[in-house]
């Protein structure tokens, strides 16, 4: 008997069971696979956004700005022709770096927004966004408003210039200090501040710094604003700051005045001039240093002080001096040497001051006015006359005593309000000396005799021959 071969196989039921198992496995594995793919793409996009953040910061540090909207993210990998570009700023191993930096892991273009409007406000200076898993940018759009930290699945890179600008501002201040020292050295040599940065190159700045010393951290030229007509001259060294706008609120300014460099020059030059004048006692002074300097064979650079003002002479002590930063001999405290003034110079308003609270009358008679005054200068002051002015009552006086000594006695006519009283014995107040002044006797007639006039409660103005003027009121009597 012929036997048939054994042909084992799947029964219909077996096939159905296998298909059912495969369907179940597919239903479990496919979503897991899809989720893993999405997560991998998210991680890849997030990592790339971090690199883009770092690249944007590096771009800003080199160029002082972020890529324009037109340049976009491509400027991080390809030179857009901008001065200062030192990229590429991303390390991409790709045949098409522009395509890689411009698209996310879903191969969709990033949204690049410079100076975005955000909620919360001012969250970023630059925003780069990917649509994420749903491939749609839901949080906003370029030129519109962005919601930060919303519930959408967008992936965002937020870059702010605040930190970088803070560092650049600090570095700019350091550079300005260096420029300031150079400008002060220039002033010592020229008596004026430079009008442009090129005047500081080489001679006053380290040549090795090159043109970098003349531009700020945002790659813009520093701005010099000298005021050589000021007393003393001043200079402002300005950086326009991050926004590049004058007066924009983020400018970085360094203000200089010429007190120190001018004083240094003046002391140095006066030491030379004074030593020659002191040594050559046989050479007379005329009172005009311009003429006398030549007689002493001194160079013309010793004609003016560190602020460009002529030196003067104090003839009585053969002292050569400067009026100081304010060029005013009426304020002797800052003169060089301090407190010294030319013989013919009297401090503006005089050098004699009224001692507060000393004005009074002679008590029971009330016919004399008494007050104290002080020489506040460093030199003797001689009083040769005075003018006493008051409103009422109508009266005349005939006597003046200074420091208990008779300085004037005039019978006919007696001296009235606003009339100059010339001292028969002028009085010299030594530096710092305080003296008592007594003026009287007040009468109701100008030429002779008359009744005593009570001067209590009267306000007086005193004008002394040295130019001093002061006003005081005596108490009622």
URHU-V531719 format. One record per residue. RES is the residue in three letters. PSI is psi in whole degrees, 0 to 359 (* if undefined). D_CENTER is the distance of its C-alpha to the mean C-alpha in Angstrom with 2 decimals. Layout:
BEGIN
RES&PSI&D_CENTER / RES&PSI&D_CENTER
END
This chain:
BEGIN
UNK&133&120.93 / UNK&130&117.84 / UNK&140&114.59 / UNK&142&111.42 / UNK&152&108.17 / UNK&109&105.81 / UNK&84&102.85 / UNK&150&100.46 / UNK&181&97.42 / UNK&136&95.05 / UNK&165&96.65 / UNK&320&95.07 / UNK&321&93.94 / UNK&318&92.28 / UNK&318&90.37 / UNK&320&89.20 / UNK&316&88.03 / UNK&314&86.08 / UNK&323&84.37 / UNK&319&83.49 / UNK&316&81.93 / UNK&322&79.89 / UNK&320&78.65 / UNK&315&77.56 / UNK&319&75.72 / UNK&321&74.01 / UNK&336&72.91 / UNK&315&71.27 / UNK&320&69.88 / UNK&312&68.44 / UNK&324&65.89 / UNK&318&64.87 / UNK&316&64.40 / UNK&317&62.45 / UNK&318&60.15 / UNK&321&59.54 / UNK&316&58.74 / UNK&317&56.23 / UNK&322&54.61 / UNK&319&54.43 / UNK&323&52.79 / UNK&313&50.25 / UNK&320&49.40 / UNK&319&49.16 / UNK&317&46.86 / UNK&318&44.64 / UNK&320&44.40 / UNK&323&43.57 / UNK&324&40.85 / UNK&318&39.22 / UNK&321&39.36 / UNK&319&37.88 / UNK&309&34.94 / UNK&321&34.27 / UNK&321&34.76 / UNK&320&32.33 / UNK&316&29.60 / UNK&320&30.44 / UNK&314&30.45 / UNK&319&26.97 / UNK&325&25.66 / UNK&323&27.18 / UNK&350&26.50 / UNK&13&23.38 / UNK&168&25.66 / UNK&164&28.99 / UNK&142&32.24 / UNK&168&32.77 / UNK&323&35.67 / UNK&322&37.69 / UNK&318&37.08 / UNK&197&37.76 / UNK&342&38.61 / UNK&334&40.48 / UNK&347&37.18 / UNK&340&37.15 / UNK&341&40.36 / UNK&131&40.61 / UNK&120&38.00 / UNK&7&37.16 / UNK&23&36.09 / UNK&138&32.38 / UNK&130&30.17 / UNK&353&29.27 / UNK&128&32.27 / UNK&29&33.76 / UNK&192&36.27 / UNK&153&38.68 / UNK&3&36.80 / UNK&140&40.02 / UNK&93&43.05 / UNK&128&45.88 / UNK&83&49.45 / UNK&145&50.78 / UNK&334&52.37 / UNK&82&50.22 / UNK&327&46.68 / UNK&317&45.39 / UNK&320&48.16 / UNK&316&47.53 / UNK&342&43.79 / UNK&350&44.37 / UNK&154&47.21 / UNK&189&47.94 / UNK&349&51.02 / UNK&7&53.03 / UNK&30&52.26 / UNK&147&50.40 / UNK&137&47.13 / UNK&151&43.90 / UNK&123&41.86 / UNK&123&38.34 / UNK&116&35.80 / UNK&131&32.18 / UNK&58&29.88 / UNK&155&32.88 / UNK&120&33.35 / UNK&157&34.35 / UNK&114&35.83 / UNK&158&34.08 / UNK&153&31.07 / UNK&36&28.36 / UNK&328&30.61 / UNK&152&30.10 / UNK&329&28.31 / UNK&139&31.62 / UNK&132&35.11 / UNK&129&38.28 / UNK&143&41.56 / UNK&148&45.20 / UNK&347&48.03 / UNK&208&49.52 / UNK&321&53.22 / UNK&0&54.04 / UNK&21&52.32 / UNK&130&50.67 / UNK&106&46.93 / UNK&340&47.22 / UNK&351&43.69 / UNK&194&42.31 / UNK&159&41.83 / UNK&130&39.23 / UNK&348&37.71 / UNK&202&39.15 / UNK&138&38.28 / UNK&138&38.63 / UNK&121&39.92 / UNK&138&38.55 / UNK&39&40.90 / UNK&192&43.77 / UNK&0&47.47 / UNK&174&48.04 / UNK&18&48.76 / UNK&150&45.92 / UNK&130&44.06 / UNK&146&40.32 / UNK&122&37.43 / UNK&119&34.07 / UNK&128&31.00 / UNK&144&27.43 / UNK&358&24.28 / UNK&308&22.29 / UNK&314&23.13 / UNK&318&22.81 / UNK&325&19.44 / UNK&317&18.23 / UNK&320&19.53 / UNK&323&18.16 / UNK&318&14.60 / UNK&315&15.05 / UNK&324&16.67 / UNK&319&14.04 / UNK&321&11.40 / UNK&316&14.22 / UNK&321&14.87 / UNK&324&11.42 / UNK&320&11.85 / UNK&316&15.22 / UNK&323&14.14 / UNK&317&11.73 / UNK&320&14.85 / UNK&319&16.93 / UNK&323&14.91 / UNK&321&15.09 / UNK&320&18.77 / UNK&318&19.25 / UNK&320&17.98 / UNK&325&20.43 / UNK&329&23.17 / UNK&344&22.61 / UNK&5&20.80 / UNK&160&18.56 / UNK&153&15.88 / UNK&151&17.47 / UNK&344&17.77 / UNK&161&18.54 / UNK&331&18.42 / UNK&336&22.14 / UNK&345&21.74 / UNK&345&20.22 / UNK&148&23.09 / UNK&295&25.83 / UNK&331&25.29 / UNK&350&21.81 / UNK&151&21.74 / UNK&120&24.51 / UNK&333&27.05 / UNK&341&27.94 / UNK&334&24.71 / UNK&208&25.81 / UNK&345&24.13 / UNK&333&22.67 / UNK&345&19.88 / UNK&359&18.81 / UNK&151&18.81 / UNK&187&16.90 / UNK&351&18.85 / UNK&17&20.03 / UNK&36&21.59 / UNK&151&19.57 / UNK&140&18.21 / UNK&152&14.60 / UNK&126&13.56 / UNK&132&12.66 / UNK&88&11.74 / UNK&148&12.79 / UNK&83&13.64 / UNK&352&16.37 / UNK&348&18.00 / UNK&160&15.42 / UNK&105&16.60 / UNK&165&15.27 / UNK&152&14.03 / UNK&164&10.43 / UNK&138&9.38 / UNK&126&7.09 / UNK&118&8.77 / UNK&143&9.35 / UNK&138&11.98 / UNK&357&13.87 / UNK&188&14.56 / UNK&323&18.10 / UNK&354&19.23 / UNK&20&18.31 / UNK&129&17.46 / UNK&131&14.73 / UNK&19&13.35 / UNK&357&15.49 / UNK&342&13.52 / UNK&18&13.26 / UNK&151&10.87 / UNK&113&8.85 / UNK&143&5.69 / UNK&118&4.87 / UNK&132&3.86 / UNK&144&7.29 / UNK&162&9.80 / UNK&16&13.48 / UNK&309&14.88 / UNK&309&15.96 / UNK&322&17.34 / UNK&321&18.94 / UNK&320&20.48 / UNK&313&21.82 / UNK&316&23.46 / UNK&315&24.84 / UNK&317&26.42 / UNK&312&27.96 / UNK&322&29.41 / UNK&326&30.63 / UNK&320&32.41 / UNK&309&34.33 / UNK&316&35.13 / UNK&323&36.11 / UNK&323&38.39 / UNK&315&40.27 / UNK&319&40.62 / UNK&323&41.83 / UNK&326&44.30 / UNK&71&45.78 / UNK&340&46.97 / UNK&349&49.54 / UNK&117&47.05 / UNK&154&46.39 / UNK&141&43.09 / UNK&347&43.12 / UNK&352&39.86 / UNK&104&38.33 / UNK&331&36.36 / UNK&319&36.46 / UNK&313&40.25 / UNK&327&40.54 / UNK&318&38.28 / UNK&323&40.85 / UNK&331&43.70 / UNK&6&42.26 / UNK&38&41.97 / UNK&146&38.24 / UNK&155&36.21 / UNK&338&34.34 / UNK&346&30.99 / UNK&17&31.49 / UNK&326&31.60 / UNK&155&27.93 / UNK&187&25.30 / UNK&352&22.08 / UNK&12&20.42 / UNK&14&23.47 / UNK&144&25.25 / UNK&141&28.94 / UNK&153&30.09 / UNK&175&32.51 / UNK&141&35.62 / UNK&102&37.00 / UNK&320&40.64 / UNK&333&42.26 / UNK&5&40.72 / UNK&48&40.15 / UNK&131&36.45 / UNK&134&33.93 / UNK&165&30.51 / UNK&148&27.03 / UNK&1&25.41 / UNK&188&22.17 / UNK&328&18.59 / UNK&0&19.58 / UNK&30&22.86 / UNK&110&24.70 / UNK&352&27.81 / UNK&350&28.21 / UNK&79&25.54 / UNK&347&27.24 / UNK&327&25.29 / UNK&9&22.75 / UNK&160&25.48 / UNK&114&26.65 / UNK&153&29.05 / UNK&137&27.70 / UNK&355&29.78 / UNK&133&31.81 / UNK&155&32.29 / UNK&154&34.80 / UNK&327&38.18 / UNK&11&38.03 / UNK&127&34.62 / UNK&131&34.66 / UNK&140&31.51 / UNK&128&30.67 / UNK&4&32.79 / UNK&170&34.74 / UNK&10&34.50 / UNK&132&36.95 / UNK&149&36.10 / UNK&138&38.42 / UNK&113&38.96 / UNK&136&38.42 / UNK&0&41.64 / UNK&344&44.05 / UNK&128&45.37 / UNK&183&48.99 / UNK&180&52.54 / UNK&21&55.54 / UNK&246&56.89 / UNK&325&60.49 / UNK&325&60.66 / UNK&20&57.21 / UNK&2&57.69 / UNK&149&54.96 / UNK&131&51.15 / UNK&137&49.52 / UNK&163&45.87 / UNK&146&43.84 / UNK&153&41.19 / UNK&138&39.07 / UNK&111&37.87 / UNK&3&34.19 / UNK&179&33.68 / UNK&9&34.64 / UNK&154&37.44 / UNK&147&40.78 / UNK&125&40.98 / UNK&128&44.37 / UNK&121&45.21 / UNK&344&47.88 / UNK&167&47.85 / UNK&158&46.41 / UNK&121&46.51 / UNK&125&47.11 / UNK&137&46.70 / UNK&163&47.78 / UNK&300&49.02 / UNK&157&52.20 / UNK&170&54.78 / UNK&124&56.34 / UNK&166&57.01 / UNK&152&57.16 / UNK&165&56.71 / UNK&355&58.17 / UNK&145&56.81 / UNK&129&53.57 / UNK&138&53.32 / UNK&124&50.37 / UNK&37&50.53 / UNK&4&54.21 / UNK&139&55.13 / UNK&123&56.53 / UNK&335&54.14 / UNK&139&55.90 / UNK&116&59.12 / UNK&116&60.08 / UNK&307&63.24 / UNK&125&63.66 / UNK&158&61.68 / UNK&168&59.44 / UNK&127&55.68 / UNK&179&54.35 / UNK&131&51.00 / UNK&5&48.57 / UNK&139&50.88 / UNK&128&49.81 / UNK&112&51.59 / UNK&128&52.05 / UNK&129&52.46 / UNK&329&55.70 / UNK&91&54.24 / UNK&150&50.52 / UNK&135&48.62 / UNK&120&45.99 / UNK&127&43.42 / UNK&160&42.26 / UNK&126&38.64 / UNK&357&38.09 / UNK&138&41.57 / UNK&131&42.38 / UNK&156&45.56 / UNK&136&47.58 / UNK&134&48.47 / UNK&124&51.61 / UNK&130&52.48 / UNK&196&55.85 / UNK&134&58.62 / UNK&129&57.90 / UNK&165&60.94 / UNK&8&61.75 / UNK&148&63.23 / UNK&323&61.66 / UNK&326&64.63 / UNK&152&66.66 / UNK&222&67.33 / UNK&165&66.21 / UNK&155&65.39 / UNK&144&62.51 / UNK&128&59.48 / UNK&114&57.58 / UNK&7&53.87 / UNK&143&52.71 / UNK&8&49.92 / UNK&145&48.81 / UNK&128&45.24 / UNK&147&44.85 / UNK&130&42.33 / UNK&128&42.61 / UNK&118&41.58 / UNK&160&42.14 / UNK&341&42.89 / UNK&358&39.66 / UNK&353&37.64 / UNK&139&36.97 / UNK&133&37.38 / UNK&159&37.58 / UNK&142&39.39 / UNK&163&41.29 / UNK&132&44.10 / UNK&150&47.18 / UNK&159&48.86 / UNK&150&52.16 / UNK&*&55.22
END
